Amino acid sequence: MKRKGFTIVELLMVVGILSVLITIVTTAAAGAVKQARARKSDALVAMVNSGIATYYAQKDEWPDFESEGRTGNYRMSGGSLDADRYVLTDAESDRVMRELIKTSVGTAGNPLIDITGLFVARSGVVNSQTVGMDFMVALRGDKKKSPRKMKVSEMMFGYPDSDTGRFRRFTMVYSIPTDQLTVTK
């Protein structure tokens, strides 16, 4: 008499093998997502730094930032102040970004930055749960992420956290002796 079907042991072996394969695929996918977020945030920082440098090269001034008379407020890892570096406030950083956007959109030639790639959040308090979105989604509105359209004046600018994808703010640092403005994560 021929046996039809599978035994319990055979079924458990198949389920076990499938479980191992699913775990491997899920872990690899999660790592790829984390790497993609990290690359996006690095690309955003590089793009904004390039835009700021181009703005300065074209206009011989920083975008919407008064550097004269600044004193250092940069806290070093040891806790002491670095008198040669000034960290822009969140409001100052957002004004710099708005000026870059305004100049990029109003330019007939090459824009300073690719505004479609920016990562933004609605103005307010930033914490570990703040959700960010792409600039164009914020402008157009989206039923899931942003039910109403955002004005550029309502936006905070930053990058996606590589672990969670949540919104994190850029840090803009002005070096007083070298007259350089740089963006970091």
C-alpha positions as CSV (number, residue, x, y, z in Angstrom):
1,M,0.0,0.0,0.0
2,K,1.4,3.4,-1.0
3,R,1.6,6.2,1.5
4,K,-0.1,9.5,0.7
5,G,0.8,12.8,2.2
6,F,3.5,13.9,4.6
7,T,4.4,12.8,8.1
8,I,4.4,15.3,11.0
9,V,8.2,15.1,11.1
10,E,8.5,16.1,7.4
11,L,6.1,19.0,7.9
12,L,8.0,20.2,10.9
13,M,11.2,20.1,9.0
14,V,9.7,22.2,6.2
15,V,8.3,24.7,8.6
16,G,11.7,24.9,10.4
17,I,13.6,25.5,7.2
18,L,11.1,28.1,6.1
19,S,11.4,29.9,9.4
20,V,15.2,30.1,9.1
21,L,14.9,31.4,5.6
22,I,12.3,34.0,6.5
23,T,14.5,35.2,9.5
24,I,17.5,35.5,7.2
25,V,15.6,37.5,4.6
26,T,13.9,39.8,7.2
27,T,17.3,40.5,8.9
28,A,18.9,41.4,5.5
29,A,16.0,43.6,4.5
30,A,16.1,45.5,7.8
31,G,19.9,46.0,7.4
32,A,19.3,47.3,3.8
33,V,16.7,49.8,5.0
34,K,19.0,51.1,7.8
35,Q,21.9,51.5,5.2
36,A,19.6,53.3,2.8
37,R,18.5,55.8,5.5
38,A,22.1,56.3,6.5
39,R,23.1,57.0,2.8
40,K,20.1,59.3,2.4
41,S,21.1,61.4,5.5
42,D,24.7,61.5,4.3
43,A,23.6,62.7,0.9
44,L,21.3,65.3,2.4
45,V,24.2,66.7,4.5
46,A,26.5,66.8,1.5
47,M,23.8,68.4,-0.7
48,V,23.1,71.2,1.8
49,N,26.8,71.8,2.4
50,S,27.3,72.1,-1.3
51,G,24.3,74.4,-1.6
52,I,25.6,76.7,1.1
53,A,29.1,76.8,-0.4
54,T,27.6,77.7,-3.8
55,Y,25.4,80.4,-2.3
56,Y,28.4,81.9,-0.6
57,A,30.5,81.8,-3.8
58,Q,27.7,83.5,-5.8
59,K,26.7,86.2,-3.3
60,D,29.8,86.5,-1.0
61,E,27.6,86.2,2.1
62,W,25.9,83.4,4.1
63,P,22.2,82.7,3.4
64,D,20.1,84.6,5.9
65,F,22.7,84.4,8.6
66,E,24.5,87.3,10.2
67,S,28.0,86.1,11.1
68,E,29.4,89.4,12.4
69,G,29.9,89.7,16.1
70,R,29.2,86.0,16.9
71,T,30.9,84.4,19.9
72,G,31.4,80.7,20.2
73,N,28.7,78.5,21.9
74,Y,29.9,75.1,20.6
75,R,30.2,72.5,23.4
76,M,33.1,70.2,22.9
77,S,32.9,66.5,24.0
78,G,34.6,67.5,27.4
79,G,31.8,70.1,28.0
80,S,33.9,73.2,27.6
81,L,33.0,75.9,25.1
82,D,34.9,76.4,21.8
83,A,35.1,80.2,21.4
84,D,35.9,79.7,17.7
85,R,32.7,77.9,16.7
86,Y,29.1,79.0,16.8
87,V,26.2,76.5,16.5
88,L,23.2,78.1,14.8
89,T,19.9,77.9,16.6
90,D,17.1,75.8,15.1
91,A,15.4,79.0,13.9
92,E,18.6,80.2,12.2
93,S,19.2,76.9,10.6
94,D,15.6,76.8,9.2
95,R,16.1,80.4,7.9
96,V,19.3,79.3,6.1
97,M,17.4,76.4,4.5
98,R,14.5,78.6,3.4
99,E,16.9,81.0,1.8
100,L,18.5,78.1,-0.1
101,I,15.1,76.9,-1.3
102,K,14.0,80.4,-2.3
103,T,17.2,80.9,-4.3
104,S,17.0,77.5,-5.8
105,V,13.4,77.9,-7.0
106,G,13.9,81.4,-8.2
107,T,17.0,80.6,-10.2
108,A,16.7,80.2,-14.0
109,G,20.0,78.3,-14.1
110,N,21.1,75.4,-12.0
111,P,19.4,75.3,-8.5
112,L,21.6,75.3,-5.4
113,I,20.0,72.3,-3.9
114,D,17.5,69.6,-5.1
115,I,14.5,70.6,-3.0
116,T,12.7,67.4,-3.9
117,G,15.1,65.4,-1.8
118,L,14.8,67.4,1.4
119,F,13.5,65.8,4.6
120,V,11.2,68.0,6.7
121,A,8.8,68.0,9.6
122,R,6.1,70.3,10.7
123,S,7.3,73.1,13.0
124,G,7.2,72.4,16.7
125,V,9.1,70.4,19.3
126,V,11.4,67.7,17.9
127,N,11.6,64.6,20.0
128,S,12.3,60.9,19.3
129,Q,8.8,60.4,17.9
130,T,8.8,63.3,15.4
131,V,7.8,62.0,12.0
132,G,9.5,63.4,8.9
133,M,8.6,63.3,5.3
134,D,9.9,64.3,1.9
135,F,9.6,67.9,1.0
136,M,7.3,67.4,-2.0
137,V,4.9,65.2,0.1
138,A,4.8,68.0,2.7
139,L,4.0,70.6,0.0
140,R,1.3,68.6,-1.7
141,G,-0.2,67.0,1.4
142,D,-0.7,63.3,1.9
143,K,-3.6,61.5,3.6
144,K,-1.3,59.3,5.7
145,K,1.7,61.5,6.6
146,S,0.4,65.1,6.4
147,P,-3.3,65.5,5.8
148,R,-2.9,69.2,5.0
149,K,-0.4,70.9,2.8
150,M,2.6,72.6,4.6
151,K,3.9,76.0,3.7
152,V,7.7,76.3,3.6
153,S,7.5,78.7,6.5
154,E,6.0,75.8,8.6
155,M,8.8,73.4,7.9
156,M,11.8,72.3,10.0
157,F,14.7,70.8,8.0
158,G,16.7,67.7,8.8
159,Y,17.5,64.1,7.9
160,P,16.0,60.6,8.6
161,D,17.5,58.8,11.6
162,S,19.2,55.6,10.3
163,D,17.7,53.4,13.0
164,T,14.1,54.5,13.1
165,G,13.6,56.7,10.1
166,R,12.3,59.5,12.4
167,F,13.1,63.2,11.9
168,R,16.4,64.5,13.2
169,R,17.6,68.1,12.9
170,F,20.7,69.2,11.0
171,T,23.4,70.9,13.1
172,M,24.9,74.0,11.4
173,V,28.2,75.2,12.8
174,Y,29.9,78.5,11.9
175,S,33.6,78.7,12.3
176,I,34.4,82.2,13.3
177,P,38.2,82.3,12.4
178,T,37.8,80.6,9.0
179,D,34.4,82.2,8.1
180,Q,32.9,78.8,7.1
181,L,29.4,77.5,7.6
182,T,29.0,73.7,7.6
183,V,26.2,71.2,8.2
184,T,26.5,68.0,10.1
185,K,24.2,65.3,11.6
